């Protein structure tokens, strides 16, 4: 085998891997964007209809679909420009390794304990709060426009920041890893029609940022004192402190690959046999 053939094989493998990565991240982002999912379903429907018209020689439908496919791409770019821009922004915000993944088990449990303790205290006093925890998608765009803090997480500090007379209580607070990065952050509000009209700006902002990134957005309602958590555009409403703690520990836990899990299971099985 010559060097040229080896290089061709490597080039082909790299090409396939890049296409796979693009498809993987595109589908991952589409899954969290309702409008883009509907767009994707519409495109699939048109392509299936085009195939049916070709197989059964439906000339009129085929003629019309040719025009749709010819001008459809331009129409999609114009009509869905905001959604396409959001997808590209999400790709740009993606990080190889989120800061929460490098925390030890003890550090992660301490972070969750401090957050839940603070939210439980604010629940009792009905102090409104919005806490956003960064994961793989960077929140630097929102941090740049907010008030920088960069302090260790403590329940006392969290409660103090959201105290009504504190100048930092408006807006949201951003956590990266085991640090409070900034306060007074402004997030886009969700325009989903599924949101209960009784929910206020904090809940809409929590849903909005969770639709655009993979963050965890926590809310304490000022009106009812109820605890909520938004992940992936879904709102978990009226959680207890224990439910919130379990949810955070699970969501902040690094997801292990199937290969690693299988290797560990095989090792455990071998140890049991011995």
C-alpha positions in Angstrom: 0.0 0.0 0.0 1.5 3.3 -1.1 1.6 6.5 1.0 -0.9 8.2 -1.3 -3.5 5.5 -0.7 -3.0 5.7 3.1 -3.5 9.5 2.9 -6.7 8.9 0.8 -8.0 6.6 3.5 -7.2 9.1 6.3 -8.8 11.9 4.3 -12.0 9.8 3.8 -12.2 8.9 7.5 -11.7 12.5 8.5 -14.4 13.6 6.0 -16.9 11.1 7.3 -16.2 12.1 10.9 -16.7 15.8 10.2 -20.0 15.1 8.5 -21.1 12.9 11.4 -20.2 15.7 13.9 -22.1 18.3 11.9 -25.2 16.1 11.7 -24.9 15.1 15.4 -24.7 18.7 16.7 -27.3 20.0 14.3 -29.8 17.3 15.3 -28.9 17.9 19.0 -29.7 21.6 18.6 -32.8 21.0 16.5 -34.2 18.7 19.2 -34.4 21.7 21.6 -35.8 24.2 19.1 -39.5 23.8 18.5 -39.7 26.0 15.4 -36.7 24.3 13.8 -38.2 20.8 14.5 -41.4 21.9 12.7 -39.3 23.2 9.8 -37.3 20.0 9.6 -40.5 17.9 9.6 -41.9 20.1 6.8 -38.8 19.5 4.7 -39.0 15.8 5.2 -42.7 15.8 4.2 -41.9 17.7 1.0 -39.1 15.3 0.1 -41.3 12.3 0.7 -44.1 13.8 -1.4 -41.6 14.5 -4.2 -40.5 10.8 -4.1 -44.1 9.7 -4.2 -44.9 12.0 -7.2 -41.8 10.6 -9.0 -42.6 6.9 -8.4 -46.3 7.3 -9.4 -45.7 9.8 -12.2 -47.9 12.6 -10.7 -46.8 15.3 -13.1 -48.8 18.2 -11.7 -47.6 17.7 -8.1 -44.1 17.0 -9.4 -44.1 20.3 -11.4 -45.2 22.3 -8.3 -42.7 20.6 -6.0 -39.9 21.5 -8.4 -40.7 25.2 -7.9 -41.0 24.7 -4.1 -37.6 23.0 -3.9 -36.0 25.5 -6.3 -37.1 28.6 -4.3 -37.7 26.9 -0.9 -34.1 27.3 0.4 -34.2 31.0 -0.2 -37.6 31.3 1.5 -36.5 29.3 4.5 -33.5 31.5 5.0 -35.6 34.6 4.9 -38.5 33.3 7.0 -36.5 31.4 9.6 -33.6 33.8 9.8 -33.8 34.3 13.6 -34.0 30.5 14.2 -31.1 29.8 11.9 -29.0 32.5 13.6 -29.8 31.0 17.0 -28.6 27.6 15.9 -25.4 29.0 14.6 -24.9 31.0 17.9 -25.4 27.8 19.8 -22.7 26.0 17.8 -20.4 28.9 18.5 -21.1 28.8 22.2 -20.4 25.1 22.5 -17.5 24.2 24.8 -15.5 21.0 24.6 -15.5 20.6 28.4 -18.0 22.5 30.7 -16.6 23.7 34.0 -19.1 21.6 35.9 -17.5 18.4 34.5 -14.1 19.1 36.2 -15.6 19.3 39.7 -15.0 16.5 42.1 -18.0 14.7 43.7 -17.5 16.6 46.9 -17.3 20.0 45.1 -20.4 19.2 43.1 -22.4 18.2 46.2 -21.3 21.4 48.0 -22.4 23.6 45.1 -25.8 21.9 45.0 -26.1 22.1 48.8 -25.4 25.8 48.9 -27.8 26.6 46.0 -30.7 24.5 47.4 -30.2 25.9 50.9 -30.3 29.5 49.5 -33.4 28.7 47.4 -35.2 27.1 50.3 -34.4 30.2 52.4 -35.7 32.5 49.7 -38.8 30.3 49.2 -39.8 30.9 52.9 -39.4 34.7 52.5 -40.8 34.7 49.0 -37.8 36.5 47.6 -37.7 36.3 43.8 -34.6 34.9 42.3 -33.2 33.6 39.0 -30.1 31.4 39.0 -28.6 30.1 35.8 -25.9 27.3 35.9 -23.7 27.0 32.9 -23.0 23.6 31.4 -21.5 22.8 28.0 -22.9 25.9 26.2 -20.9 29.1 27.1 -22.9 32.0 28.7 -20.1 34.5 28.1 -22.3 36.7 25.9 -24.6 37.3 28.9 -21.7 37.5 31.4 -20.1 40.3 29.4 -23.2 42.5 29.7 -23.8 41.8 33.4 -22.1 42.8 36.7 -19.0 40.6 37.3 -18.6 39.0 40.7 -16.5 35.8 40.5 -16.9 34.7 44.1 -17.2 31.3 45.8 -20.7 29.9 46.0 -22.4 30.2 49.5 -26.0 30.2 50.4 -25.5 33.4 52.4 -24.1 35.3 49.4 -26.9 34.0 47.1 -29.6 35.2 49.5 -27.8 38.5 50.0 -27.6 39.2 46.2 -31.3 38.7 45.8 -32.3 40.7 48.8 -34.9 43.3 47.5 -32.8 46.3 48.5 -29.6 45.0 47.0 -28.7 46.8 43.7 -27.7 43.4 42.2 -31.1 41.6 42.8 -32.6 42.5 39.4 -32.0 40.1 36.6 -30.3 36.7 36.8 -27.2 35.3 38.5 -24.8 33.1 36.5 -22.8 30.2 38.0 -19.8 28.6 36.3 -18.4 25.5 38.0 -18.1 26.3 41.7 -18.1 30.1 41.2 -20.7 32.9 41.1 -19.5 34.7 37.9 -21.9 37.6 37.6 -25.3 39.1 38.6 -27.8 41.4 36.9 -27.7 39.3 33.8 -30.5 39.8 31.2 -31.8 36.8 29.4 -34.2 36.5 26.4 -37.7 35.6 27.4 -39.5 32.6 25.8 -42.3 33.3 23.4 -43.7 29.8 23.7 -47.5 29.6 23.7 -47.4 26.7 26.2 -46.3 28.9 29.1 -49.0 29.5 31.7 -50.1 33.2 31.6 -49.8 33.4 35.3 -46.0 32.9 35.2 -43.9 36.0 35.4 -40.8 37.4 33.7 -38.4 35.3 35.7 -40.0 32.0 34.6 -40.1 33.2 31.0 -36.5 34.3 31.1 -35.5 30.9 32.6 -37.3 29.1 29.8 -35.9 31.5 27.2 -32.2 30.8 28.1 -32.9 27.1 28.5 -34.2 27.0 25.0 -31.1 28.6 23.6 -28.5 26.8 25.7 -28.1 23.6 27.8 -28.0 25.5 31.0 -30.0 24.8 34.2 -32.2 27.8 35.1 -33.6 27.9 38.6 -36.4 30.2 39.7 -37.9 31.3 43.1 -41.3 32.8 42.6 -41.8 36.1 44.3 -45.6 35.7 44.3 -45.9 32.1 45.6 -42.4 31.2 46.8 -42.5 28.0 44.7 -39.3 26.6 43.2 -38.9 25.8 39.5 -36.2 24.5 37.2 -36.0 25.0 33.4 -34.0 22.6 31.3 -34.1 22.2 27.5 -37.1 24.5 27.2 -39.1 22.4 29.7 -40.2 23.9 33.1 -40.4 21.7 36.2 -42.7 23.7 38.4 -43.4 23.7 42.1 -40.5 21.4 43.2 -39.7 20.5 46.7 -36.1 21.2 48.1 -35.4 17.5 48.0 -36.6 17.1 44.4 -34.5 20.1 43.4 -31.4 18.6 45.0 -31.8 15.3 43.3 -32.4 16.9 39.9 -29.3 19.1 40.2 -27.1 16.3 41.3 -28.2 14.2 38.3 -28.0 17.0 35.7 -24.6 18.3 36.9 -23.1 14.8 36.9 -20.8 14.2 34.0 -22.4 11.7 31.5 -20.1 8.8 31.0 -19.8 7.1 27.6 -21.4 3.7 26.9 -17.9 2.3 26.2 -16.6 3.3 29.6 -19.7 1.9 31.3 -19.4 -1.4 29.5 -15.7 -1.7 30.4 -16.4 -1.0 34.1 -19.3 -3.5 34.1 -17.0 -6.1 32.5 -14.4 -5.4 35.2 -16.9 -5.7 38.0 -18.1 -9.0 36.5 -14.6 -10.3 36.3 -14.0 -9.4 39.9 -17.1 -11.1 41.0 -16.1 -14.3 39.2 -12.7 -14.2 40.8 
